[in-house]
Amino acid sequence: DLYLRLGDHQKALSLCERARIMAEGVDHLEFQMYACECLYKVHKKLGDGISALDFHEQMLSLKDSLQLEESAKQLQQMEFERVMLQDSLAEAEKARMVKEAHLDEVRRKNRTRNYLAGVGLLLLIFAIGFYGRWRFVRRSRDEIAREKDRSDNLLLNILPAEIADELKENGKAEARDYDKVSILFTDFVDFTETSEKMNAKDLVAELNACFEAFDAITLKYGLEKIKTIGDSYMAVGGLPVPSEESTANTVLAALEMQQFIHSRNEQRKDTFKMRAGIHTGPVIAGIVGVRKFQYDVWGDTVNTASRMENLGEQGKVNISESTYNQIKDNPAFSFENRGRIEAKGKGEIMMYFVSIKSNS
């Protein structure tokens, strides 16, 4: 913080990165969060909006992890209080027995009356104890249920439902081969130049608005969001549950994303232009890592889909021949044959622009 206030950004960057590495070395989430927050501030000062965004997302992720730890501590405290309550009931019972023995010795002539009074007191203590225990158990179950729902929701936010269920049941999820999935890539044109005209707050807000809309669109068409990388968005149709409509739905989702960007450009001046590309083919899908794990896909299909996006044009959806063959008979679409285009590392690939067929 001192070097940052003095304007020595490189020194501040070095120290913040060192702090992050040390915090990860001892697995201290709170120090990792502070280090990511420091790196976010430094990169923001340096004008590196992409790195600032990355560390801001890491900071929020670590903050969520800390909140989960705090919830676990609260549950442990509640369990401790429950045990203390049981001990208190045991002590109360012990005290009652001593008192009963004393009363029986002192007032033998009133044995019947004292006996009835003792029974009444015993019933009252058990009633209070039972009621208190019942309330505690109910509160504990409700709290555990809320935390379970929250953890399930967090898991579903990063994994498909089928994969999340497999992970919870077996403790792991096996990688799988898929014969036909459609990979969608989007990318903002001239993102670096556009971002230089915006401050970090506006840049993150605009990216968030676009990606929130894309999330809703992928959910609408049954696609699985894989990840965002900087200004690039990746989604897949046809996994983890294959579907005959997955390719058409992937194309419809891409067209709706372009329509959203077009509408946003009509409403605002400081926003993005976008390319979109789709390729259909086989992939391998599964979970990578053990910390901050994520569901991902691999294979040549992913690389070819990326080429479709790179060789597209802003405002349009560029598809490969394999994707075209899957939807060419669909009356909802019209196509523009672009011919064979040289793709880096792939040779010439037949490509098409796809759009919604006009009613006229």
C-alpha positions in Angstrom: 0.0 0.0 0.0 2.9 2.4 0.8 4.6 1.8 -2.5 1.2 2.2 -4.3 0.6 5.5 -2.6 4.2 6.6 -3.5 3.5 5.8 -7.2 6.0 2.9 -7.4 3.6 0.5 -9.1 6.2 -2.1 -10.1 7.5 -2.4 -6.6 4.0 -2.6 -5.3 3.2 -5.3 -7.9 6.3 -7.4 -6.9 5.4 -7.3 -3.2 1.7 -8.1 -3.8 2.6 -11.0 -6.0 5.1 -12.3 -3.4 2.4 -12.0 -0.7 0.0 -14.0 -2.8 2.5 -16.8 -3.4 3.3 -16.9 0.4 -0.4 -17.0 1.3 -1.0 -19.8 -1.2 2.0 -21.7 0.3 0.4 -21.8 3.7 -3.1 -22.1 2.3 -4.4 -19.0 4.1 -7.5 -17.9 2.3 -7.9 -14.5 4.0 -4.3 -13.5 3.2 -4.8 -14.8 -0.4 -7.9 -12.5 -0.6 -5.9 -9.5 0.6 -3.1 -10.2 -1.9 -5.6 -10.5 -4.8 -7.2 -7.3 -3.7 -3.8 -5.6 -3.7 -2.9 -7.0 -7.1 -6.3 -5.8 -8.4 -5.5 -2.3 -7.2 -2.0 -2.3 -8.7 -3.2 -3.6 -12.1 -6.0 -1.1 -12.1 -3.4 1.7 -11.5 -1.2 0.3 -14.3 -4.2 0.3 -16.6 -4.2 -3.5 -17.1 -8.0 -4.0 -17.0 -7.9 -7.7 -17.9 -5.5 -8.6 -15.1 -7.4 -6.3 -12.7 -10.6 -8.1 -13.6 -9.0 -11.5 -13.1 -7.7 -10.7 -9.6 -11.0 -9.0 -8.7 -12.8 -12.3 -9.6 -10.2 -14.3 -7.6 -10.8 -12.0 -4.6 -14.6 -12.5 -4.8 -14.1 -16.3 -5.1 -11.8 -16.3 -2.0 -14.3 -14.1 -0.1 -17.0 -16.7 -0.8 -14.7 -19.4 0.5 -14.1 -17.5 3.7 -17.8 -17.0 4.1 -18.3 -20.8 3.8 -15.6 -21.3 6.4 -17.4 -18.9 8.7 -20.7 -20.8 8.2 -18.9 -24.0 9.2 -17.5 -22.4 12.3 -21.0 -21.2 13.3 -22.3 -24.7 12.9 -19.5 -26.0 15.1 -20.4 -23.4 17.7 -24.1 -24.5 17.6 -23.0 -28.1 18.1 -20.9 -27.0 21.1 -23.9 -25.1 22.6 -26.0 -28.3 22.1 -23.5 -30.4 24.0 -23.4 -27.7 26.8 -27.2 -27.9 27.0 -27.1 -31.7 27.4 -24.5 -31.3 30.2 -26.7 -28.6 31.9 -29.7 -31.0 31.8 -27.5 -33.7 33.4 -26.4 -31.4 36.1 -29.9 -30.3 36.8 -31.0 -33.9 37.1 -28.1 -34.6 39.5 -29.1 -31.6 41.7 -32.7 -32.7 41.7 -31.7 -36.2 43.0 -29.7 -34.7 45.9 -32.5 -32.4 46.8 -35.0 -35.3 46.8 -32.8 -37.3 49.1 -32.4 -34.3 51.5 -36.2 -33.6 51.5 -36.9 -37.3 52.1 -34.6 -37.4 55.2 -35.8 -34.1 56.7 -39.6 -34.5 56.1 -40.3 -38.2 56.4 -43.9 -37.5 57.6 -44.7 -35.6 54.5 -43.3 -38.3 52.2 -46.5 -38.5 50.1 -46.7 -34.8 49.5 -43.0 -34.5 48.8 -43.1 -37.4 46.4 -45.9 -35.8 44.4 -44.0 -32.5 44.4 -40.8 -34.2 43.3 -42.6 -36.0 40.5 -44.2 -32.7 39.4 -40.8 -31.0 39.4 -39.2 -33.9 37.5 -41.9 -33.7 34.8 -41.4 -29.9 34.5 -37.7 -30.2 34.1 -38.0 -32.9 31.5 -40.7 -30.9 29.7 -38.5 -27.8 29.6 -35.5 -29.9 28.6 -37.4 -31.7 25.9 -38.9 -28.5 24.5 -35.5 -26.8 24.5 -33.9 -29.7 22.8 -36.7 -29.9 20.2 -36.2 -26.2 19.4 -32.5 -26.6 19.1 -32.7 -29.7 16.9 -35.2 -27.9 14.6 -33.0 -24.8 14.4 -29.9 -27.0 13.7 -31.7 -29.0 11.0 -33.0 -25.8 9.3 -29.5 -24.2 9.4 -27.9 -27.4 8.0 -30.5 -27.6 5.3 -29.9 -23.9 4.3 -26.1 -24.5 4.2 -26.6 -27.7 2.1 -28.8 -25.8 -0.3 -26.3 -23.0 -0.5 -23.4 -25.4 -1.2 -25.5 -27.3 -3.8 -26.3 -24.0 -5.5 -22.6 -23.1 -5.5 -21.7 -26.5 -7.0 -24.4 -26.2 -9.7 -23.0 -22.7 -10.5 -19.8 -24.2 -11.7 -20.8 -27.8 -12.8 -23.6 -29.3 -14.8 -26.3 -30.9 -12.6 -25.4 -34.5 -13.8 -21.7 -34.0 -13.1 -22.4 -32.3 -9.7 -24.6 -35.3 -8.7 -21.9 -37.8 -9.7 -19.3 -35.8 -7.8 -21.4 -35.7 -4.6 -22.3 -39.4 -4.9 -18.8 -40.8 -5.8 -16.4 -38.1 -4.7 -15.2 -37.8 -8.3 -16.5 -37.5 -11.9 -15.1 -39.5 -14.7 -14.1 -37.8 -18.0 -16.4 -38.8 -20.9 -16.2 -38.9 -24.7 -18.9 -37.2 -26.7 -19.3 -37.9 -30.5 -21.3 -34.8 -31.4 -21.3 -31.5 -29.5 -21.4 -27.9 -30.8 -18.8 -25.5 -29.4 -19.6 -21.8 -29.4 -17.0 -19.1 -29.0 -17.7 -15.4 -28.9 -15.1 -12.6 -28.8 -15.3 -8.8 -28.7 -13.7 -7.1 -31.7 -11.0 -4.6 -30.9 -11.5 -5.2 -27.2 -8.2 -3.7 -26.1 -8.8 -0.4 -28.0 -12.3 -0.2 -26.7 -11.3 -0.9 -23.1 -8.7 1.8 -23.2 -11.5 4.4 -23.6 -13.2 3.1 -20.4 -12.3 3.2 -16.8 -11.9 -0.2 -15.0 -15.3 0.1 -13.2 -17.2 0.8 -16.4 -15.3 -1.9 -18.3 -16.1 -4.6 -15.7 -19.8 -3.4 -15.5 -20.2 -3.6 -19.3 -18.5 -7.1 -19.5 -20.8 -8.3 -16.6 -23.9 -7.0 -18.4 -23.0 -8.8 -21.6 -22.0 -12.1 -19.9 -25.1 -12.0 -17.6 -27.2 -11.8 -20.8 -25.2 -14.6 -22.4 -25.7 -16.8 -19.3 -29.5 -16.3 -19.6 -29.4 -17.2 -23.3 -27.4 -20.4 -22.8 -29.8 -21.4 -20.0 -32.8 -20.7 -22.4 -31.4 -23.0 -25.1 -30.1 -25.7 -22.8 -26.4 -25.0 -23.4 -23.6 -25.6 -20.9 -21.5 -22.5 -20.2 -17.8 -23.6 -19.9 -15.9 -20.5 -19.1 -15.0 -16.9 -19.9 -11.5 -16.0 -20.7 -11.0 -12.2 -20.7 -13.5 -11.0 -23.2 -14.1 -14.4 -24.7 -17.2 -16.6 -23.8 -17.3 -20.3 -24.4 -20.5 -22.5 -24.3 -21.3 -26.0 -25.5 -24.5 -27.7 -26.8 -25.0 -31.4 -26.5 -23.3 -32.2 -23.2 -23.4 -33.6 -20.6 -26.8 -34.9 -22.0 -26.7 -35.3 -25.8 -29.6 -34.0 -27.8 -30.7 -33.9 -31.4 -31.6 -30.3 -31.1 -28.3 -29.2 -29.5 -26.7 -27.9 -32.7 -29.7 -25.9 -33.8 -30.1 -24.5 -30.2 -26.4 -23.5 -30.2 -26.8 -21.6 -33.4 -30.0 -19.9 -32.1 -28.2 -19.0 -28.9 -25.3 -17.4 -30.9 -27.7 -15.4 -33.1 -29.6 -14.2 -30.0 -26.3 -13.1 -28.4 -25.5 -11.1 -31.5 -28.9 -9.6 -31.4 -28.4 -8.6 -27.8 -25.1 -6.9 -28.7 -26.7 -5.1 -31.6 -29.6 -3.8 -29.4 -27.1 -2.7 -26.8 -25.1 -0.8 -29.4 -28.2 1.1 -30.4 -28.8 2.1 -26.8 -25.2 3.0 -25.7 -22.1 4.3 -27.4 -19.5 2.8 -25.1 -20.0 -0.9 -25.8 -18.6 -3.8 -27.9 -18.9 -5.4 -31.3 -18.7 -9.2 -31.4 -17.7 -12.1 -33.5 -19.2 -15.6 -33.0 -18.1 -19.0 -34.3 -19.4 -22.6 -34.0 -18.0 -26.0 -34.9 -19.5 -29.4 -34.3 -17.6 -32.6 -33.6 -16.3 -35.0 -30.9 -14.8 -33.8 -27.6 -13.7 -35.1 -24.2 -15.3 -33.5 -21.2 -14.5 -33.7 -17.5 -13.3 -31.9 -14.4 -9.8 -30.7 -14.0 -7.9 -29.8 -10.8 -8.7 -30.3 -7.1 -8.9 -26.7 -6.0 -11.2 -24.2 -7.8 -11.9 -27.1 -10.2 -14.0 -26.5 -13.3 -15.8 -28.5 -16.0 -13.9 -28.3 -19.3 -13.8 -29.8 -22.8 -10.8 -30.8 -24.9 -10.1 -31.9 -28.4 -9.6 -30.7 -32.0 -13.2 -29.6 -32.1 -12.5 -26.9 -29.6 -9.5 -25.5 -31.6 -11.6 -25.5 -34.8 -14.4 -23.7 -33.1 -12.0 -21.0 -32.0 -10.8 -20.7 -35.6 -14.5 -20.2 -36.7 -14.7 -17.3 -34.3 -11.4 -15.8 -35.3 -12.3 -15.9 -39.0 -15.8 -14.6 -38.6 -17.0 -11.0 -38.9 -18.5 -8.7 -36.3 -22.3 -9.0 -36.0 -22.4 -12.4 -37.7 -22.3 -16.1 -36.7 -19.7 -18.1 -38.6 -20.1 -21.9 -38.7 -18.1 -24.8 -40.1 -19.2 -27.3 -42.7 -19.9 -30.0 -40.0 -22.2 -27.6 -38.2 -23.9 -26.6 -41.5 -24.5 -30.3 -42.3 -26.4 -30.7 -39.0 -28.8 -27.8 -39.6 -28.9 -27.3 -43.4 -32.4 -28.8 -43.7 -33.7 -26.7 -40.8 -36.3 -24.2 -42.3 -35.5 -21.6 -39.6 -32.1 -20.8 -41.0 -30.6 -19.2 -44.1 -27.0 -19.5 -45.1 -24.3 -17.6 -46.9 -21.6 -19.8 -48.4 -18.2 -18.3 -47.8 -16.3 -21.0 -49.6 -13.0 -22.5 -48.3 -11.0 -20.2 -46.1 -7.5 -20.9 -44.8 -7.5 -21.5 -41.1 -4.2 -21.5 -39.1 -3.1 -25.0 -38.5 -6.2 -26.5 -40.1 -5.8 -25.8 -43.8 -8.8 -24.7 -45.8 -12.2 -25.1 -44.2 -15.6 -24.6 -45.8 -17.4 -21.9 -43.8 -20.9 -20.3 -43.8 -22.6 -17.3 -42.2 -25.9 -18.4 -40.7 -28.9 -16.2 -39.9 -32.6 -16.5 -39.1 -34.6 -16.9 -42.3 -36.7 -13.8 -43.2 -40.5 -14.3 -43.3 -40.6 -12.6 -46.6 
